[in-house]
Amino acid sequence: MNAIVTAGGIPQPSDKLYAYSNGDSKALIDVAGKPMVQWVLDALGDAKKVDHVIVIGLSPKTGLTCKKPLHYVSNQGRMLANITAGVNKSLEINPRGEYVLIVSADIPALKSDMVDWLVKTCMQTKDDLYYGVCPREVMESRFPESNRTYTRLRDMEVCGADINVSHVRMVTEHLDTWEQLIGNRKSPMRQAGVIGLDTLIQFAFRQFTLQGLVERASERIGIKGRAIIWDHAEPCMDVDKPHQLELLRRDLAQKQKTAGKSSKKPAPVRRTAKKPTKKAVAKKARTRSKAKRK
């Protein structure tokens, strides 16, 4: 399937990441020597399940690269409008494509095998929306200093993934609901309120299991949804705050350093000729002398 990368966000002066972006796109903030979004493009480029990559909010002038065909769509001003524009571009590229990957530009630790696992896992069923979550213990085992915000459910505590799969028709149905849900994506409590007051109350008192919440939301919105539980933290480790940026800078710099060491081949052993002994030199000289007399 095609992948849509949302990269239109520009930190404002009130944003804590503004000092790192200098008024430019958040996706272009440097992480271990590369723009943040370039790490994501590298993962998508190496993924076997990705055909084309569509970047929303940036232009070819950025000099980004990808092993898969790369397309650009200008920033539409709002998240839902950006996703809609990306889906329309995907359908232009492949009119028969039913599903798309929707990927945030701020998850630089993402790896290609994780992308392939997600696509393979989602395509075992034919639902409308696949939303990933990461259990708290998985996140804190991999990134103990991440300080993520978790949604507390009856059976687990989770944070949301920033790479998900959607059927293309989702951008043409229930637009008002999607607009509200996306607008409140940083507040699970407010999202519960969008679904309904009873949902908000039950959510507040931790009466929902993960599956129960999925079923309630799917019923109220009118879709078939499925939760994808990650056993990797990287797809859910986004950069929202300076300490998360610094954490991933250190993590990826260390991985680059380790990869560099393992890829270096040992230098070939140079064999130096042994210095001949005085006895050997004298013997060689006598041999030459005899040869001349003959």
N, C-alpha and C positions, 0 to 999 in steps of 0.2 A: 504494500500500500504506500501511498505518498505520505510524507511528513510535513506538517505545518509548524514552523517555529515562530512563536510570538516574541518579537524583539522590539516592540515599539515604545516601551516605557522609557521616559526621560526623567531622572530624578530632579525634583524641584528644590529650591534653596532650603525649604523646610525639611527635606528628606535627609536622613543621616548619611546616605550614600552620595549625596551631592558633591562632597569634597573629593570623592574618588572619580567622579564622572566628568567634572569640569563643564557641566551643562550639556554633555553629549549623551548618547544612549547608554543606558545601564548595561546593555548587552556587550558593549565595547570596552568595559572596564577590564584592565589587565589582570589576568590570573596566571601566575607562573610563566610569564613571557608570552602569553597569547590572549587575544580578546576572549572574554568569558564565553561568548556564543561560538567561538571557533572550536572549543572543546566539544560542544554539543554537535556541531557539524561533523567533527571527526568521528564521533560515535555513530551518527546516522550514516555517514559515508561508508563505514566498515560493516554496517548491519546488512545481513543477507536479505532481510524481509522488507527493506526500504527501496522504493523505485526512484522517486523524485523528491527533492527537498524544496519547500517553499518558505522563504524568509519574509516575515511581515514586519515592516517598519524600518528597514535598512535599504541601502542601494548598492549596486555593484562597485561604487567608489570606495567602499570599505575595504576592498581587497580580500574578502573572505574566500575560502576555498572549500571544496567538498568533492569527494570521489564520485558522488552521484550528481546527475544534472541539477543545477541550482537555479532557482527562479526567485525573483524579488517582486513584492507587492508593497505599495506605499502604505504608510500608517493611515488608518481610517478614523482615528481619534478615540475609539472606544474598543474595549476588549472583544465584545460580541461582534461588532462590525468588522474587526480584524479577522476573527475566526471565520466569519461568513465570507469575507473576501478571499481568504485562503482556501476554503472549501470550493468556492466558485472557480478559482484558478486550478485546483486539483481536478475538477470535473472537465475543465477545458483541456487539460493534459490527457486525462483518461476518462471519457464520458461513462465508462462502464464501472468505474471504481465505486464501490459501495461504502468503504470505510477509510478513515484517515487517522493518522497519529497526530495528536495535538501536543506539542512539546514547548515548554518554557525555555527561554534562552539562558536562564540563570541556574541551571543544574550542571555545572561543568564537570562533576565527577561521574556523569553518566557514561556507561560503556556499551559497546555494540552488542555484546552477548545478552545484556539486559533488555535492549530494544527487541532483539529477536525472540527472547523468551516471552515478552509481553504480547507481541503479535500472535505468536503460536498459541499462547494460553487463551487469549481473547477469542480467537477464531475457532475454538472448540464448540462455541455456541453462536447463536445468531440473535444477540441482543442489540439494543439501540445505543446504549452508553456503557462503557467500562471505566470505572473510576478506581484508581489505585489508592491504597492506604498502606502505611508502614506502622507496625506495632511499636510502641514506645521502647520495648526492650531491644528491638532490632536497631533502631536509630541510636540509642544511647550506648549500645555495644560498639558500633562503628564510629560514631561521632559523640563521645561523652560530653563534649563542651558545646554542643550545638544549641542548647537552650531553645528548642522548638516548643511551639504551643500545641497541646494535644487535646483532642476531643475525647471526653471521658464517657464511655459507654458501659453498659452493664457487664459485658464480657471482656472488654479490653480498652486500652487507651491507644489512640492512633493519631497520626498526622497524615495529611494528604500528599499524594504524589503529584509531580508536575509534568508527567507524561501519561497521557490517557488516550483511549481509542473511542471514536464516535462514528455512528452511521451518518452519512452525508445529509440525510433528511432532517437531522436534528437542528440544522441552522434555519430551517423554514417553518418549524413548528414550535409553539409555546415560547415565542420570542420574549414576551413580557416577563415570563417566569425566569427564563434564562438570564435576562438582563439583571433581574434582582438577585438571583443566586450568584452570578459572577461578580456583581457589585459588592456583595457581602462575603466574598470568598475567604477573607481573613477572619471572619467571625462565624463559626459554626452555629452559635446561638441565634444569630440573626437569620441565617439560612433556614434554620428550623422554623422560625417565625414566618418565613415566606411560604413554607409548605402548609402551615396552618397553626392556629392557636393551640389546639390540642397536642399537636406534635411538639410545639415549643415547650409546653408544660411537661410532657413526658420526657423530653430530652433534658430539661433542666434537672429533673429528679433521677436521671440515669436509669430510666425504665426500658430503654431500647438496647437490644443487642445490635451488632453490626448488621446482620441479616434482616432483623426486624426494621431497622431504619431504612435500609435499601428498599424493602418491600413497601413501606409506607410512602416514601418519596416517589417511587415508581408509580404507585397507584394514584397519588394526588396529581402528579405531573402528567400522567397518561403515557408512560413509556415503559420499556423493559430495560431495567438497569441491572448491573452486576458489579459487585465489589471484587477487586483484585488485591489480594493480600501479598505484599512484597516481603521477601526474606533478605532483600538487599536495601540498604539505606540510601544509596547514591541517587536513585531517581526521585527521592523525596527530600533531598538535602539542597534546598534552594538558598539563594543569597538575598536576604531581605535586610540584613543589618551588618554594620562594619565588622563585628566580631565573627560573623559567619563567613564574610569575605576573607578575612585574615586566616581563618581556620582552613578554608579550602585552598588558599594560596600555599600555605605550609604543606598541606596534605599532597597536593599535586606536584609541588616542587620536589618533595621527597620521592614521590613515585617516579618522576622523571630522572632523578639522580640514580635511583636504584636500577631503573631500566637501562640507563646509560652504561652502568657498570657491567650489567649482565650481557649487554650486546657487544662489548669490546672483546675482540679475539686476543688471546695471548700472543705477545710478540714472538716471532720465530727465533729459535736459538741460533745465534751466529757462531759458527765454528771457526775459531781462529787457529791458524797454523802454529804448531809448536816450534819454538826456536831450536834450530839444530844444535847438537852438542859439539864441542871441539873435536872429539874423536870422530864423529860422523863427517865433519867438514874435512878433516885430514884424509879420511878414507876416500871421500869423493874426489879430492885433489889428486891422490895417487892414481885413481882409476882413470882420470882424464890424462894424466901424464903418460901412462902406459899406452893409452889409445893413440896419442900423438906419435909415440915412438914407432908404433906399428904402421 
